[in-house]
Amino acid sequence: MIPASFDYVVPRTLQEAVAELVQHGQEAKVLAGGHSLIPLMKLRLSTPSFLVDIGRIENLNYIREDDGHIVIGALTTHHDIELSELLKQKLPLLTSAASQIGDPQVRNRGTIGGASAHADPNGDFPACLLALDAEFTVVGPKGERSIAAKDFFVDTFTSSLEPNEILREIRIATPPPGSRGTYLKFSRRSQDWAIVAVAAQVRVTGHEVTQVAVGLTGMGSRPLRASGVEQALRGKAGHDDELRQAAERAAEGTDPPQDLNGSPDYRHHLARVLTRRALEQVTAHH
Amino acid sequence: MRRRVAVTINGAKHEHEVEPRLLLVQYIRELAGLTGTHVGCDTSNCGACTVEVDGHSVKSCTIFAVQADGAEITTIEGLAKGSTLHPLQQAFWDEHGLQCGFCTPGMIMAAKQLLERNPNPTEREIRVGLEGNLCRCTGYHNIVKAIRCRTQGAGRRFLTEGEVRWRFHN
């Protein structure tokens, strides 16, 4: 399958890239790893007439800790995230999610910035970044601005990025010691998108749940927070029965789609089961 | 607007004017004339088009040739030294790791990366590591055996459950 014809530039800086987007307007698309955009272009579901390839802009591929935050450059690949020692130690939620995306070849090319900007409701990073209250630093013609994760993911394949803005960096407050995270994904076959997945980040201090964040993949047209679960568990001791009761609220207020993979009821069920398992996993041995 | 793309494939330099929409796999097959890399599903699922770009295994049906400008590319044709097969190619031969052979170039390129990253994988790690490659003959068992016999320190053949049972009873 051959995409529709397009013109192509390779800017060397983000400023040049933004200038190209300003000049070409709605006709232009940003190309990073291309593992969301190119399949869409081959199916001609997306037919941009102009591609701005940011893949050769330097200093956009990094994972580091800076002033109490983990910062990740937009061009960091899923593979780099999966193997990052810093993230394994401080944000295993992200390494866990990264290792479950696509397959090794896809993870070698796909980027966290591209996956975020693509805003696929069944993508794996958005629910994690929502649960972690990530901040998205974006560059546009008027300079930089920061967008909170809850405002970044708007709808299916729609983020709050303006057409002339580019995601530069993702910032996440480093979880305090003792905070633990995991990503549980349910799909029918290896390589498939999640039917439902759950991102959980929980901290139990002494005998009290002092932090709990649960993100849901596949439960609506954008990633969602399971706020019922969070309310039910915050301040509790984290006993098994409390985890089970909290997890029962995972599907509250959600309106998941009906498709070939399952009914809304089935997705509600999956959200509850995966949430319980995720909570059990991150609170084990406390 | 056509663009000039220069790449090194298996040590040889190639340079062509291409449309930006030309996929890397088309470049490799049609312009460089290396047809060992196959197009299977053409949707980045099956892995038949797997090649190495700058040391990373990738699905060349989901990369534009212009994105690979300046890259070092290795395809299945770059593995053998003269008439001596690469150890993985030999292992696929020895263990009957191919039936129709269509998926084999991609399987071997994916297996190469797998063993570079994890020289001594378990059977499960091999199976998970090959999740990006499909074999329509469903010949996975011998593919896994072939890779297993290339793992570090694997002097012995990997026995199937049936062979273990046969040996036990004889």
Contacts between the chains, C-beta under 8 A, distances in Angstrom:
chain1	res1	chain2	res2	distance
A	1	B	42	5.4
A	1	B	43	7.8
A	2	B	21	6.3
A	2	B	23	7.5
A	3	B	21	4.7
A	4	B	21	7.4
A	5	B	19	6.9
A	5	B	21	5.9
A	6	B	20	6.0
A	6	B	21	6.2
A	7	B	1	5.4
A	7	B	20	6.8
A	8	B	1	7.7
A	8	B	3	6.6
A	8	B	20	3.7
A	8	B	64	7.7
A	8	B	66	5.9
A	10	B	66	7.7
A	31	B	64	8.0
A	31	B	67	7.6
A	34	B	62	6.5
A	34	B	63	6.5
A	34	B	64	7.1
A	34	B	67	6.8
A	35	B	44	6.9
A	35	B	62	6.0
A	38	B	44	7.9
A	38	B	62	5.0
A	38	B	63	7.3
A	38	B	64	7.1
A	39	B	43	6.2
A	39	B	44	5.9
A	39	B	62	6.4
A	41	B	21	7.9
A	42	B	42	7.1
A	42	B	43	7.2
A	42	B	62	8.0
A	43	B	43	8.0
A	51	B	20	6.9
A	53	B	66	7.4
A	53	B	67	6.4
A	55	B	67	6.1
A	79	B	56	7.6
A	102	B	132	7.2
A	103	B	47	7.3
A	103	B	131	4.7
A	103	B	132	2.8
A	103	B	133	7.8
A	104	B	57	6.5
A	104	B	110	6.9
A	104	B	113	6.6
A	104	B	114	7.3
A	104	B	129	6.3
A	104	B	131	7.4
A	104	B	132	5.6
A	105	B	44	7.9
A	105	B	47	6.4
A	105	B	50	5.8
A	105	B	57	5.1
A	105	B	58	5.4
A	105	B	59	4.8
A	105	B	110	6.8
A	105	B	132	4.7
A	106	B	44	6.6
A	106	B	59	7.0
A	106	B	132	6.6
A	108	B	56	4.2
A	108	B	57	6.2
A	108	B	58	5.6
A	109	B	56	7.7
A	109	B	58	5.5
A	109	B	59	7.8
A	109	B	62	7.3
A	109	B	63	7.0
A	190	B	128	7.7
A	190	B	131	4.3
A	191	B	45	6.7
A	191	B	131	5.6
A	191	B	132	6.7
